[in-house]
Amino acid sequence: MMISGINNVLEALESAVSKVESVMMTKGRHNPRLQKIITLCQKKSVPLLFREVKTLDRLTGDARHQHVAARISALPSLTLDRVLEDPSRLILLADSIEDPRNLGALIRTADATGVSAILLPEKRSCPLTNTAVQASAGAAFHLPVVRVGNSGQLLDRLRAEGYWTAGLDMSGPMTPEQLDISLPLVVCVGGEHQGLRQVIRKRCDFLVSLPMSGKVSSLNLSVAAGVLLYQIMLGRQNKGSISGQR
């Protein structure tokens, strides 16, 4: 996978999970952060290759590269079994996300709010592209991703493991304040246009909507997810416990 931009390359080099195969940079740039990349490449024995700007333009497509790009072999990933071992007991399911920028913003928000992993359906989510990684502001190098097959079957398994499912839905009868944040939770976010699919909606224990006082009837999905996830994080910090029986 090709990534680009100073922050992305730095995060990849500093990550304990992501493996950087090589870094490409244009010559003649005097920037302390680019120098830090050079130092990290030397320290970690990562090949540093100097290339023309037009070469980086071609390799990175429409993404802003800031005169540096890197080829990486992997982003952080976990099996579902490993996710279930995490004591935070907070997971995000991003279903049917089409825009990689929205996916990146979701990853950034999830990382900031203590989510243990993000679940991405293999066939119902845009891939983790360079654009998504850039939009995550480096969070994609730290928050594990679990690629899943059937979202409905996945939620059935998580229910059996003691998780409760909270779906973000414009018509949901519950507000974030009414949600029992002490429960082990899977927060479900639907696509930009259709929202939660029926297969997800019918498996939700709670459907949560955000009160709106303005003339616009909805929020961007990453912003909406952020509101709910911060409510959960702050509530748990205040209560200091996770419990719940079905």
ZIWO-V105257 format. One record per residue. RES is the residue in one small letter. PSI is psi in whole degrees, -180 to 180 (none if undefined). NEAR is the number of other ideal C-beta (glycine too) atoms within 12 Angstrom. Layout:
res = <RES	RES>
psi = <PSI	PSI>
near = <NEAR	NEAR>
//
This chain:
res = <m	m	i	s	g	i	n	n	v	l	e	a	l	e	s	a	v	s	k	v	e	s	v	m	m	t	k	g	r	h	n	p	r	l	q	k	i	i	t	l	c	q	k	k	s	v	p	l	l	f	r	e	v	k	t	l	d	r	l	t	g	d	a	r	h	q	h	v	a	a	r	i	s	a	l	p	s	l	t	l	d	r	v	l	e	d	p	s	r	l	i	l	l	a	d	s	i	e	d	p	r	n	l	g	a	l	i	r	t	a	d	a	t	g	v	s	a	i	l	l	p	e	k	r	s	c	p	l	t	n	t	a	v	q	a	s	a	g	a	a	f	h	l	p	v	v	r	v	g	n	s	g	q	l	l	d	r	l	r	a	e	g	y	w	t	a	g	l	d	m	s	g	p	m	t	p	e	q	l	d	i	s	l	p	l	v	v	c	v	g	g	e	h	q	g	l	r	q	v	i	r	k	r	c	d	f	l	v	s	l	p	m	s	g	k	v	s	s	l	n	l	s	v	a	a	g	v	l	l	y	q	i	m	l	g	r	q	n	k	g	s	i	s	g	q	r>
psi = <137	130	161	163	144	-49	-45	-46	-40	-46	-40	-42	-32	-13	142	-9	-48	138	119	120	-38	157	137	137	149	154	160	15	130	94	126	-34	-33	-38	-36	-38	-44	-44	-42	-37	-44	-42	-37	7	41	127	130	119	132	129	159	155	-42	-28	-44	-38	-44	-41	-30	-4	-130	-9	148	119	-17	33	19	143	165	150	124	153	-21	151	162	131	155	161	160	-36	-40	-37	-40	-16	-13	130	-17	-28	46	118	148	126	117	100	129	30	127	-34	120	-27	-38	-40	-45	-41	-37	-43	-42	-45	-43	-42	-39	-21	14	16	136	-28	157	131	126	117	140	-40	-5	42	144	151	164	86	175	-38	-43	-41	-43	-43	-23	-8	36	-14	-26	-17	-1	-34	119	144	136	116	127	159	-86	114	-38	-47	-36	-46	-34	-41	-43	-36	-44	-26	3	4	150	147	126	115	136	122	132	-31	11	141	-10	144	161	-35	-25	-11	134	98	-5	-13	150	125	142	115	126	129	131	-175	169	-31	-43	-9	-147	131	156	-35	-27	-47	-44	-14	-2	132	-31	139	117	130	157	128	136	131	-8	-171	-20	133	-6	166	159	143	-36	-34	-45	-45	-39	-41	-48	-43	-37	-36	-43	-47	-48	-38	-40	-37	-35	-37	-35	24	156	126	-160	132	139	none>
near = <27	32	48	39	34	32	30	44	44	32	35	44	36	24	29	14	22	34	22	37	24	28	40	36	37	27	18	11	21	11	17	12	24	30	18	22	37	29	18	27	29	15	14	23	14	28	17	30	22	22	26	16	21	12	20	33	20	17	28	33	18	15	28	21	34	28	30	44	42	44	29	30	18	21	37	31	26	25	16	29	13	16	35	26	15	24	13	28	30	41	45	48	47	49	45	30	41	20	24	30	27	33	43	39	35	50	45	34	36	40	32	23	34	28	40	35	38	48	45	38	33	18	14	29	36	27	24	38	28	35	29	38	43	38	32	40	27	30	35	44	39	29	45	36	44	36	27	32	17	20	39	26	17	34	36	19	25	39	21	16	23	21	37	34	41	42	40	47	32	23	16	27	14	24	20	30	17	18	34	26	37	21	30	34	44	46	54	48	50	37	27	27	14	20	27	40	28	17	25	38	29	18	31	37	29	31	30	38	28	32	20	15	7	9	6	12	13	22	23	21	38	36	22	37	41	32	30	45	44	25	31	41	28	19	26	28	17	12	16	11	16	26	17	19	9	15>
//
